[in-house]
Amino acid sequence: MNNKILKTLEFDLVKAKLEPFLATEQGKNELRNLQIFTNADKIQEEFSQLAEFEEVISQNGPLNILHTKDISEILKRLQLQASLSGPEFLRIKRVISTLGRIKQYFKEATNIEFPSLGLLLDKIFENNELVHLLSIFDDSGALLDTASSKLYELRTEIRQEQSAIDKIMQDMLNHHAADLTENLITIRNDRKVLPVSAGNKSKIPGVVHDISSSGATLFIEPNAAVTRNNNLNQKRIEEKNEVSRIFMELSDKLITFLPDLKQASWVIGKFDLIKAKSEFMRRNEAIIPSLAHDHDIQIYQARHPLIEANKVVRNDILFSNDLNSIVITGPNTGGKTITIKTLGILTLMAQSGLPVTAGVGTKIALFDEIFADIGDEQSIEQSLSTFSSHMLHIIEILTKANKNSLVLFDELGAGTDPKEGAALATAILEELRSRKIKTLSTTHYPELKAYGLETEGVQNASMEFDIENMRPTYRLRLGVPGRSNAIEISRRLGLSESVIEAAKVELNDNETDINGMIERLESQVHSQEEATAEIKRLKLDSEKINKQLISEQRALEREKDKLIDSARTEAAEIAGKAREEAQAILKQLNEKMQLKPHEVIAGMAELDKLIPDLSKNRVLKKAKASRGLIVGAEVLVTSFGQHGRIIRLEKDGRWQVLIGSITAIVDESDLEILQTVEKPSTKLKNISRRVSTNIKAQLDLRGTRYEEASLEIDNYIDQALLTNLSTITIVHGIGTGVIRELVKKKLQANKHVKSFEYAPMNAGGSGATIAQLK
């Protein structure tokens, strides 16, 4: 896009309206270098990123981007193998930190997908080594003591020397207060000294660093502190050298990260600019437009972005693909110039990926070039008249423009004889029309009204004028040429009727007919505009209702999820209470009736089947069935990234899943169905307890998780009691001793266990426990 059009349409002033919303120098650089694209895919990518960003922040709150400074010059110095300073390292660290915050924000974002922004996020590198290298600086850019072992040692010694010097000086101050002109410790030549009176200088031997202007005070560094101060200065020199060494070494290491650092800086600027576009869009009632696949321009409620929203009249600018030229006529100060500028600037904004100040439904056509001849083109240096300057510019436009260009003319043909000017204007418009070049022009010439009416592919338009109130309305009327209001205005201003009638006589019949036709057209267009406005209102109402219905549907889905969660919790509580009450009843029966062990176990099994099971909850069952989560189904455990098979539904609503040889208890939301199985028969079965006759006399718990081991111990003892085993062995291994303690607790708590002890050394020793059952 040519630079002249950017200047003519004041594109830099439009960009400046986004600058207050930028937080980083990288973002300001992106705005400063904003490109005008002609590729529809690239522009759509910019709009998609902005639309996705809007959706993300609406669901997850604002993205806070910290202020970061530009590091491009620092990276250039780094590339030249220069040693960076502490503040320069801090700038780089802040860039890396800001980048991490951006990625973390989107990582935690929920309820939204962002494929276009995702491509941008993929460019954010994660380099723990770089983060670690820069961790030796604090938030002020100072090097931490732990940056190297030598630096830590030197700074420790420096603090010790400073402490020793402070003690010496304080002791001298306390013991020689009478010999001093002031009771204080001061600094001269970076050394701590005492202000000693000239008459007492022999009482405090040392090095004189300064004398007062009167000669009454000598600033003496006591001999006792001289050696310490020398040591301190030596350590400070060594510290400075060590810091320089660390900076040089770190600078050398950062050279390998130059591509990553450049990428990081660019990504921060990109996100900062997207955030600024979003803020501009909200503050300026702007929208993301659609892109036309041809030159079909449909801009609704257009307004110039440099004029405050409450002070501008919004206009529809409709320029169909088969329409080549629109000629706007109307009075001065009626808004013609601002209208053609609005079309130009909104097109530039859209082609640079900026939201446009227009209404919903706006569609922007793309052009390779925009040419404009607007304003006073008088050239003093070349001694050219206004007309000549305009004509030279128009000649250049006619030479360079093609069917992918948009041409804007303000007061075409002005500045010369009206008849010649009208003839030239008509010829120029006809040349552009024949080459199918989109052209929007303004004029005062009445001859162009006839051209617009008689020529295919050309349309008249006008800026409305309120005769009653004697002022322009700034409303664009498409399809209606502007009519001259000079006679009517003169009448209202008080010109005598005789003069008015004489003027009318001078008008020929054609001009009278044209004015009458324009008046009828205005009436028809006015009726059409009212009908169109009503259709737009109904459409907006329909869109609002649709959005409201979608919002309510999402709210209902969230409420349904809450109800399911509530039902799960309630069902778990009911099941827990029922189980506790059942076990208490069995315990009482056992104590009173002395039931046999196998009768107690069988009874508990019967009660377990009668207790309300969470999986039987109708609401939950329906929800789970819709997902295909049933026993035996093949699933993906998303948190582990592993395939598994559902073993059973736990009473708290979670699922037990077998992953390889390991079982895990996971939430329903953590499962994705891979392959389901046929649901088991729903026929009622007799309540029974199956007892295995092949139970082994030994249970091996080695390699078993704590929760799984707890269940296996209980089941194993129950089976052993039902098959009348008197002795059982539980192999738990030594390990950390956790499973061994679990076995001990379980055996102690079971009243059917007579005694237990570790196995003999030849049978496992403390790695196994042998229990005797009653």
C-alpha positions in Angstrom: 0.0 0.0 0.0 1.4 3.4 -1.0 2.6 5.7 1.8 0.7 8.6 0.3 -2.7 7.1 1.0 -1.6 6.3 4.6 -0.8 9.9 5.1 -3.9 11.2 3.3 -6.2 9.1 5.4 -4.3 9.7 8.6 -3.7 6.0 9.3 -1.0 6.9 11.9 -3.5 8.9 14.0 -5.8 5.8 14.0 -2.9 3.6 15.1 -2.2 6.1 17.9 -5.6 5.4 19.4 -4.4 1.9 20.3 -1.2 3.0 21.9 -2.6 3.8 25.4 -3.8 0.1 25.6 -0.3 -1.3 25.1 1.8 -2.4 28.1 5.1 -3.4 26.4 7.6 -1.8 24.1 7.4 -4.9 22.0 3.7 -4.2 21.5 4.4 -0.6 20.5 6.9 -1.9 18.0 4.3 -4.3 16.5 1.8 -1.4 16.3 4.5 0.9 14.7 5.3 -1.7 12.1 1.7 -2.7 11.5 1.3 -4.0 7.9 -1.5 -3.6 5.4 -2.2 -7.1 4.1 -3.7 -8.0 0.8 -3.9 -11.7 1.5 -7.3 -12.7 2.8 -6.0 -15.7 4.7 -3.5 -13.6 6.6 -6.2 -11.0 7.5 -8.6 -13.7 8.6 -5.9 -15.2 10.8 -5.6 -11.8 12.6 -9.3 -11.6 13.0 -9.6 -15.2 14.3 -6.9 -14.5 16.9 -8.8 -11.4 18.1 -12.1 -13.2 18.2 -10.7 -16.1 20.2 -9.0 -13.7 22.6 -12.3 -11.9 23.2 -13.9 -15.3 23.9 -11.1 -16.4 26.3 -11.1 -13.2 28.4 -15.0 -13.3 28.6 -14.8 -16.7 30.1 -11.6 -16.5 32.2 -11.1 -12.8 33.0 -8.5 -10.3 31.7 -5.0 -11.2 30.7 -2.5 -9.1 32.6 0.7 -8.3 30.7 3.5 -6.7 32.6 5.5 -3.8 31.3 8.6 -5.0 29.4 11.2 -3.0 27.6 12.6 -3.7 24.2 15.5 -6.1 24.1 16.4 -5.9 20.4 19.5 -3.7 21.0 20.6 -5.9 23.8 20.3 -9.0 21.6 22.4 -7.2 18.9 25.1 -6.5 21.5 24.9 -10.1 22.6 25.4 -11.2 19.0 28.5 -9.1 18.9 29.7 -11.1 22.0 29.5 -8.1 24.3 29.2 -8.6 28.0 25.8 -7.5 29.3 25.1 -5.5 32.5 22.8 -6.3 35.4 19.9 -4.1 34.1 20.2 -5.7 30.7 20.0 -9.2 32.1 17.0 -8.0 34.1 15.2 -6.9 30.9 15.7 -10.3 29.4 14.6 -12.0 32.6 11.4 -9.9 32.6 10.7 -10.9 29.0 11.0 -14.6 29.9 8.8 -14.1 33.0 6.1 -12.3 31.0 6.1 -15.0 28.4 5.6 -17.6 31.1 2.7 -15.7 32.5 1.0 -15.5 29.1 1.4 -19.2 28.5 0.2 -20.1 32.0 -2.9 -17.9 31.5 -4.0 -19.8 28.4 -3.0 -23.2 30.0 -5.4 -22.6 32.8 -8.2 -21.1 30.5 -11.3 -23.2 30.6 -14.6 -23.6 28.6 -13.0 -22.4 25.3 -10.9 -23.6 22.4 -8.5 -21.3 20.6 -7.0 -22.9 17.5 -5.6 -19.7 15.9 -4.2 -18.4 19.2 -2.9 -22.0 19.8 -0.6 -21.7 16.8 0.8 -18.5 18.3 1.1 -20.1 21.7 3.1 -23.0 20.2 5.8 -20.5 19.3 6.4 -19.9 23.0 9.4 -21.9 24.0 9.9 -23.6 27.4 13.6 -23.6 28.3 14.2 -24.3 32.0 18.0 -23.9 31.4 17.5 -20.3 30.4 15.2 -19.6 33.3 17.8 -21.2 35.7 20.6 -19.1 34.2 18.7 -15.8 34.8 17.6 -16.8 38.3 20.9 -15.5 39.8 19.4 -11.9 39.6 16.9 -10.4 42.0 13.9 -8.3 40.9 16.1 -5.1 40.9 18.7 -6.6 38.6 21.3 -7.1 41.4 23.4 -10.3 41.3 22.6 -12.6 44.1 25.3 -13.8 46.5 24.7 -17.4 45.4 25.6 -16.6 41.8 28.9 -18.4 42.4 30.6 -19.9 45.4 33.5 -17.4 45.1 31.1 -14.4 45.1 29.3 -15.8 48.1 32.7 -16.1 49.9 33.9 -12.6 49.0 30.6 -10.9 50.0 30.7 -12.8 53.3 34.2 -11.6 53.9 33.2 -8.0 52.9 30.4 -8.0 55.4 32.7 -9.3 58.1 35.3 -6.5 57.3 32.6 -3.9 57.4 31.3 -5.1 60.7 34.9 -5.1 62.2 35.5 -1.5 60.8 32.2 -0.3 62.3 33.1 -1.8 65.7 36.6 -0.1 65.6 35.1 3.3 64.6 32.4 3.1 67.2 34.9 2.2 70.0 37.1 5.2 68.9 34.0 7.4 68.9 33.0 6.4 72.4 36.5 6.7 73.9 37.6 10.0 72.1 34.3 12.0 72.2 36.1 14.9 73.9 38.8 15.0 71.1 36.2 15.4 68.3 34.6 18.4 66.9 31.4 16.4 66.2 30.3 13.1 67.7 29.8 11.2 64.5 31.5 9.0 61.9 31.7 10.4 58.4 33.1 9.4 55.0 36.1 10.9 53.1 37.6 9.3 49.9 35.3 6.2 50.5 36.9 5.6 53.9 35.3 6.0 57.3 36.9 8.8 59.3 36.5 10.8 62.6 36.3 14.6 62.7 39.2 15.3 65.1 40.0 18.8 66.4 43.3 20.1 65.2 44.6 20.4 68.7 44.0 16.7 69.5 45.2 15.1 66.3 48.1 13.4 68.2 45.6 11.6 70.4 44.1 9.7 67.5 47.0 8.6 65.3 46.0 7.7 61.7 45.7 8.9 58.1 44.4 12.4 57.5 42.1 12.3 54.5 40.7 15.8 54.6 40.9 19.2 56.5 38.0 21.6 57.0 38.1 24.9 55.3 38.8 26.6 58.7 41.6 24.2 59.5 40.0 23.4 62.8 39.0 19.9 62.0 41.0 17.0 60.6 39.2 14.0 59.1 41.3 11.1 60.4 41.1 7.4 59.6 42.4 5.7 62.8 45.4 3.4 62.3 43.4 0.5 63.8 41.0 0.8 60.9 43.5 1.3 58.1 44.4 -2.3 57.6 40.8 -3.4 57.8 39.8 -0.7 55.2 42.6 -1.8 52.9 41.4 -5.4 53.2 37.8 -4.2 52.5 38.9 -2.4 49.4 40.8 -5.4 48.2 37.8 -7.6 48.6 35.6 -5.1 46.8 38.0 -5.2 43.8 37.9 -9.0 43.9 34.1 -8.9 44.1 33.9 -6.5 41.1 36.2 -8.8 39.1 34.1 -11.8 40.0 30.9 -10.1 39.0 32.5 -9.1 35.6 33.5 -12.7 35.1 30.0 -14.0 35.9 28.5 -11.4 33.5 30.9 -12.4 30.7 30.3 -16.1 31.2 26.5 -15.7 31.3 26.6 -13.5 28.2 28.5 -16.2 26.3 25.9 -18.8 27.4 23.0 -16.6 26.3 24.3 -16.4 22.7 23.0 -19.9 22.1 19.5 -18.7 23.1 19.4 -15.7 20.7 16.7 -17.3 18.4 14.5 -18.2 21.4 14.9 -14.7 22.9 14.0 -13.0 19.6 10.9 -15.2 19.3 9.9 -14.5 22.9 10.1 -10.8 22.3 8.0 -11.1 19.2 5.3 -13.2 20.8 4.9 -10.8 23.7 4.5 -7.9 21.3 1.9 -9.9 19.3 -0.2 -10.8 22.4 0.1 -7.2 23.7 -1.2 -5.9 20.3 -4.1 -8.4 20.3 -5.0 -7.3 23.8 -4.9 -3.6 22.7 -7.1 -4.4 19.7 -9.6 -6.0 22.1 -9.6 -3.0 24.3 -9.9 -0.6 21.4 -12.9 -2.6 20.1 -14.7 -2.3 23.4 -13.9 1.4 24.0 -14.8 2.5 20.4 -17.9 0.4 19.6 -15.9 -1.4 16.9 -16.5 -4.9 15.4 -14.6 -7.6 13.6 -15.8 -7.4 10.0 -16.3 -10.2 7.5 -14.1 -10.3 4.4 -15.7 -10.2 1.0 -14.5 -12.7 -1.6 -15.1 -10.1 -4.3 -15.4 -6.3 -4.4 -18.8 -6.3 -2.7 -18.6 -3.6 0.0 -21.2 -3.7 2.7 -20.4 -1.4 5.6 -23.3 -0.7 8.0 -23.4 2.1 10.5 -20.0 3.3 9.4 -18.3 6.1 11.3 -14.8 7.7 11.1 -12.6 6.3 13.9 -11.1 9.7 14.7 -14.5 11.3 15.5 -16.1 10.6 18.8 -18.9 8.1 18.6 -21.5 10.4 20.2 -20.7 13.3 17.8 -20.8 11.5 14.4 -23.7 10.4 12.2 -23.4 6.7 11.2 -24.0 5.9 7.5 -24.3 2.7 5.5 -21.9 2.5 2.6 -23.1 -0.2 0.2 -21.1 -0.8 -2.9 -22.1 -4.0 -4.7 -19.7 -6.0 -6.8 -21.3 -5.0 -10.1 -21.4 -1.4 -9.2 -18.2 0.4 -10.3 -18.8 4.0 -9.3 -20.8 6.1 -6.8 -21.0 9.9 -7.3 -21.9 11.8 -4.1 -23.4 15.3 -4.5 -24.6 17.7 -1.9 -23.8 21.1 -0.2 -20.4 22.0 1.3 -19.9 21.0 5.0 -22.5 18.3 4.4 -20.1 15.4 5.1 -19.1 14.3 1.6 -15.3 14.4 2.3 -15.6 12.6 5.6 -17.7 9.9 3.9 -15.1 9.0 1.3 -12.4 9.1 4.0 -14.4 6.8 6.2 -14.6 4.2 3.4 -10.8 4.4 2.8 -9.7 4.3 6.5 -12.1 1.4 7.4 -10.7 -0.6 4.5 -7.1 0.2 5.7 -8.0 -0.8 9.2 -9.5 -4.1 8.1 -6.6 -5.0 5.9 -4.2 -4.4 8.8 -6.2 -6.7 11.1 -7.8 -4.0 13.2 -11.4 -4.0 14.2 -13.5 -1.4 12.4 -15.9 1.3 13.7 -19.0 -0.1 12.0 -22.1 -2.2 12.8 -22.9 -5.9 12.8 -23.0 -7.5 9.3 -20.2 -5.3 7.9 -18.3 -6.9 5.0 -15.0 -5.3 3.8 -13.6 -5.8 0.3 -9.8 -6.2 -0.1 -7.8 -4.0 -2.5 -4.1 -4.2 -3.5 -4.0 -0.4 -3.6 -6.1 2.6 -2.5 -5.6 5.9 -4.3 -7.1 9.2 -3.2 -7.1 12.8 -4.4 -8.4 14.7 -1.4 -7.7 18.2 -0.1 -5.8 21.2 -1.3 -3.0 20.0 -3.6 -1.5 23.4 -4.5 2.2 23.3 -4.9 4.1 26.6 -4.2 7.5 25.1 -4.9 6.5 24.0 -8.5 4.3 27.1 -9.0 1.4 24.9 -9.9 -2.2 25.9 -9.3 -4.6 23.8 -7.3 -6.2 22.5 -10.5 -2.8 21.5 -12.0 -1.7 19.7 -8.8 -4.9 17.8 -8.6 -4.7 16.9 -12.3 -1.1 15.6 -12.0 -2.2 13.4 -9.1 -5.2 12.1 -11.1 -3.0 11.3 -14.0 -0.7 9.3 -11.7 -3.8 7.5 -10.3 -5.1 6.6 -13.8 -1.7 5.2 -14.7 -1.3 3.0 -11.6 -4.9 1.9 -10.8 -6.3 -1.5 -11.9 -9.4 -3.6 -11.1 -8.0 -4.5 -7.7 -7.7 -0.8 -6.7 -10.1 1.5 -4.8 -10.1 5.1 -6.0 -11.4 8.1 -3.9 -11.9 11.5 -5.5 -13.0 14.6 -3.6 -14.5 17.4 -5.7 -13.4 15.8 -9.0 -12.8 18.4 -11.7 -12.9 21.4 -9.4 -10.7 24.5 -9.7 -11.4 25.3 -13.3 -14.2 26.3 -15.7 -17.4 24.5 -14.6 -18.3 23.2 -18.1 -14.7 21.9 -18.7 -14.4 20.6 -15.2 -17.7 18.7 -15.5 -16.6 17.3 -18.9 -13.2 16.2 -17.5 -14.8 14.6 -14.4 -17.3 12.6 -16.5 -14.5 11.4 -18.8 -12.3 10.4 -15.9 -15.1 8.4 -14.2 -16.0 6.8 -17.5 -12.3 5.7 -18.0 -12.3 4.1 -14.5 -15.7 2.5 -15.1 -14.6 0.9 -18.3 -11.7 -0.6 -16.5 -14.0 -1.9 -13.7 -12.1 0.1 -11.0 -14.1 0.8 -7.8 -14.5 4.6 -7.5 -16.2 6.8 -4.9 -16.2 10.5 -5.8 -17.8 13.8 -4.7 -18.8 16.7 -6.9 -20.7 19.9 -7.3 -21.4 19.5 -11.0 -25.1 18.8 -11.9 -23.9 17.2 -15.2 -22.6 14.2 -13.1 -26.1 13.6 -11.7 -27.3 12.8 -15.3 -24.2 10.6 -15.8 -25.1 8.6 -12.7 -28.7 8.2 -13.8 -27.9 7.2 -17.4 -24.8 5.0 -17.0 -24.8 1.3 -16.1 -22.6 0.5 -13.2 -22.7 4.1 -11.8 -24.9 5.2 -8.9 -25.8 8.6 -7.5 -25.7 9.4 -3.9 -26.1 12.6 -1.8 -25.7 14.1 1.6 -29.0 15.0 3.0 -29.9 18.6 3.9 -32.6 19.6 6.3 -34.5 22.5 4.6 -36.8 23.1 7.5 -33.9 23.8 10.0 -31.5 25.0 7.3 -28.7 22.6 8.3 -27.0 19.5 6.9 -27.9 16.1 8.6 -24.7 14.4 7.4 -26.8 11.4 6.3 -25.7 9.6 3.2 -28.6 8.8 0.8 -27.6 6.1 -1.7 -29.4 6.1 -5.0 -30.6 9.7 -4.8 -28.6 12.6 -6.4 -28.3 15.8 -4.4 -30.7 18.5 -5.6 -29.9 22.1 -5.5 -31.5 23.9 -2.6 -30.2 27.4 -3.5 -33.6 28.9 -4.5 -35.5 27.4 -1.5 -32.7 28.5 0.9 -32.8 32.0 -0.5 -36.6 32.1 -0.1 -36.2 31.1 3.6 -33.5 33.7 4.1 -35.9 36.4 2.9 -35.2 36.9 -0.8 -38.2 38.5 -2.4 -40.7 36.3 -4.3 -40.3 38.4 -7.4 -36.6 37.6 -7.5 -37.3 33.9 -6.7 -39.8 33.6 -9.6 -37.4 35.3 -11.9 -34.7 32.8 -11.0 -37.1 29.9 -11.6 -37.8 31.3 -15.1 -34.1 31.1 -15.9 -34.1 27.4 -15.0 -34.8 25.3 -18.1 -37.4 22.5 -18.2 -34.8 19.8 -17.9 -33.4 21.2 -14.7 -37.0 21.5 -13.3 -37.8 17.9 -14.3 -34.6 16.6 -12.7 -35.3 18.4 -9.4 -38.9 17.0 -9.4 -37.5 13.5 -10.1 -35.0 13.8 -7.3 -37.7 14.9 -4.9 -39.7 11.8 -5.8 -36.7 9.6 -5.4 -35.9 11.0 -2.0 -39.4 10.2 -0.9 -39.1 6.6 -2.2 -35.6 6.1 -0.7 -36.9 7.5 2.7 -39.7 4.8 2.7 -37.2 2.1 1.8 -34.8 3.2 4.5 -37.5 3.0 7.1 -38.4 -0.5 6.0 -34.7 -1.5 6.0 -34.3 -0.1 9.5 -37.2 -2.1 10.7 -35.8 -5.3 9.1 -32.4 -4.6 10.8 -34.1 -4.1 14.1 -36.0 -7.4 13.8 -32.7 -9.1 12.8 -30.9 -7.7 15.8 -33.7 -8.7 18.1 -33.6 -12.2 16.6 -29.8 -12.4 17.1 -30.2 -11.2 20.7 -32.9 -13.9 21.4 -30.6 -16.5 19.8 -27.7 -15.5 22.0 -29.9 -15.5 25.0 -31.2 -19.0 24.2 -27.6 -20.3 23.8 -26.6 -18.7 27.1 -29.6 -20.2 28.8 -28.9 -23.6 27.3 -25.3 -23.4 28.6 -26.6 -22.4 32.0 -29.0 -25.3 32.0 -26.2 -27.7 31.2 -24.1 -26.3 34.0 -27.1 -26.6 36.4 -27.5 -30.2 35.2 -23.9 -30.9 36.0 -24.4 -29.4 39.5 -27.5 -31.5 40.1 -25.6 -34.6 39.1 -22.7 -33.7 41.5 -25.2 -33.0 44.2 -27.0 -36.3 43.6 -23.7 -38.1 43.7 -22.8 -36.5 47.0 -26.3 -37.2 48.5 -26.3 -40.8 47.3 -22.8 -41.4 48.8 -24.0 -40.0 52.1 -27.1 -42.2 52.1 -25.1 -45.2 51.2 -22.5 -44.5 54.0 -25.2 -44.0 56.7 -27.0 -47.1 55.6 -23.9 -49.2 55.7 -22.9 -47.9 59.1 -26.4 -48.6 60.5 -26.4 -52.1 59.0 -23.0 -53.0 60.4 -24.1 -51.7 63.8 -27.2 -53.9 63.7 -25.1 -56.9 62.7 -22.7 -56.2 65.5 -25.5 -56.1 68.1 -27.0 -59.3 66.7 -23.6 -61.0 66.9 -23.0 -59.9 70.4 -26.5 -61.1 71.6 -26.9 -64.2 69.5 -23.2 -65.3 69.1 -23.5 -65.9 65.3 -20.9 -67.9 63.6 -18.3 -66.0 61.6 -19.5 -67.2 58.2 -23.0 -66.2 59.1 -21.9 -62.7 60.0 -19.9 -62.3 56.8 -22.8 -63.7 54.7 -25.2 -61.3 56.4 -23.0 -58.3 55.7 -22.9 -59.4 52.1 -26.7 -59.5 51.9 -26.9 -56.0 53.5 -24.3 -54.6 51.1 -26.7 -55.6 48.3 -29.6 -53.9 50.0 -27.9 -50.6 50.7 -28.7 -47.9 48.1 -25.7 -48.0 45.7 -24.5 -44.8 44.2 -24.4 -46.5 40.8 -28.2 -47.2 41.1 -29.0 -43.6 41.4 -31.2 -43.0 38.4 -29.9 -39.5 37.6 -26.3 -40.6 37.8 -27.0 -43.9 36.0 -28.6 -42.0 33.1 -25.6 -39.6 32.9 -23.0 -42.4 33.1 -24.9 -44.6 30.6 -25.0 -41.8 28.1 -21.2 -41.7 28.2 -20.8 -45.5 28.0 -19.0 -45.9 31.3 -19.7 -49.5 32.4 -17.7 -52.3 33.8 -15.4 -53.8 31.2 -15.2 -50.7 29.0 -11.9 -49.7 27.5 -11.0 -46.1 28.5 -8.2 -43.5 28.3 -7.2 -42.1 31.7 -6.4 -38.6 30.5 -4.4 -37.5 33.6 -2.0 -40.5 33.1 -2.2 -40.6 29.3 -2.7 -44.4 29.6 -5.3 -47.0 28.4 -7.1 -49.0 30.9 -10.2 -51.1 31.6 -13.0 -50.3 34.0 -13.2 -52.8 36.9 -16.0 -51.4 39.0 -17.8 -48.2 40.1 -16.9 -47.2 43.6 -19.6 -46.1 46.1 -18.3 -42.5 46.1 -19.0 -42.2 42.3 -15.4 -42.7 41.1 -14.3 -45.6 38.9 -11.7 -48.3 39.7 -9.6 -48.8 36.5 -7.0 -51.4 35.7 -4.0 -49.8 34.0 -1.6 -52.6 33.1 -1.1 -54.5 36.3 -1.9 -51.4 38.5 -5.4 -50.3 39.6 -6.3 -46.7 40.2 -9.4 -44.8 41.5 -10.2 -41.9 39.1 -12.9 -39.3 38.6 -15.5 -39.8 35.8 -14.3 -36.6 34.2 -10.8 -38.1 33.8 -12.1 -40.9 31.5 -12.6 -41.0 27.8 -14.4 -44.0 26.2 -12.3 -45.9 23.7 -14.4 -49.1 23.4 -17.5 -50.1 25.3 -19.0 -53.5 26.0 -22.5 -54.9 26.0 -24.3 -53.9 29.2 -25.0 -56.8 31.6 -28.4 -58.3 31.8 -30.8 -56.3 34.0 -32.8 -59.4 35.2 -33.1 -59.8 38.9 -30.9 -62.5 40.5 -31.2 -64.2 43.9 -29.0 -62.6 46.5 -26.1 -65.0 47.2 -22.5 -65.0 48.3 -20.2 -67.1 46.3 -17.4 -68.7 48.2 -14.3 -69.9 46.5 -13.2 -73.5 47.4 -9.8 -72.9 45.9 -8.6 -70.3 48.3 -4.9 -70.4 48.9 -3.4 -70.5 52.4 -1.1 -67.6 51.5 -1.8 -64.0 50.4 1.0 -62.2 48.6 0.8 -58.4 48.9 4.2 -57.5 47.6 4.0 -54.7 45.0 0.4 -53.9 45.9 -0.8 -50.3 46.6 -2.1 -49.4 50.1 -5.8 -49.1 49.2 -5.8 -52.3 47.1 -3.9 -54.2 49.9 -6.5 -53.1 52.5 -9.3 -54.5 50.4 -7.4 -57.8 49.6 -6.7 -58.4 53.3 -10.4 -58.0 54.3 -11.6 -60.2 51.4 -8.9 -62.9 52.1 -9.8 -63.2 55.8 -13.5 -63.4 54.9 -12.9 -66.2 52.4 -10.6 -68.0 54.9 -13.3 -68.0 57.5 -16.0 -69.2 55.1 -13.8 -72.2 54.0 -12.8 -72.9 57.7 -9.1 -72.3 57.3 -7.5 -72.1 60.7 -4.1 -70.8 59.7 -3.3 -68.2 57.0 0.0 -66.5 55.9 0.2 -63.0 54.6 3.4 -62.1 52.7 3.9 -58.3 52.8 7.7 -58.0 52.4 9.9 -55.6 54.4 10.3 -52.5 52.2 9.3 -49.3 54.0 7.1 -51.2 56.5 3.9 -49.5 55.4 2.1 -52.7 54.2 3.5 -54.6 57.2 1.9 -52.1 59.6 -1.4 -52.3 57.6 -1.5 -56.1 58.0 -0.8 -55.8 61.7 -3.6 -53.2 62.2 -6.1 -55.4 60.2 -5.3 -58.5 62.2 -5.5 -56.7 65.5 -8.9 -55.2 64.6 -10.5 -58.5 63.4 -12.1 -60.3 66.3 -12.0 -63.6 64.4 -8.2 -63.6 64.6 -6.9 -65.6 67.5 -3.2 -64.7 67.3 -0.5 -63.7 64.8 3.3 -63.5 64.5 6.1 -63.1 62.0 7.0 -66.2 60.1 10.1 -68.2 60.9 13.3 -67.1 59.3 13.2 -70.0 56.8 9.6 -69.0 55.8 10.1 -65.3 55.2 10.9 -63.9 58.7 9.6 -60.3 59.2 8.5 -60.2 55.6 5.5 -62.4 56.3 2.9 -62.8 59.1 1.2 -66.0 60.1 -2.3 -65.7 61.7 -4.4 -68.3 63.6 -8.2 -67.9 63.1 -10.9 -68.8 65.7 
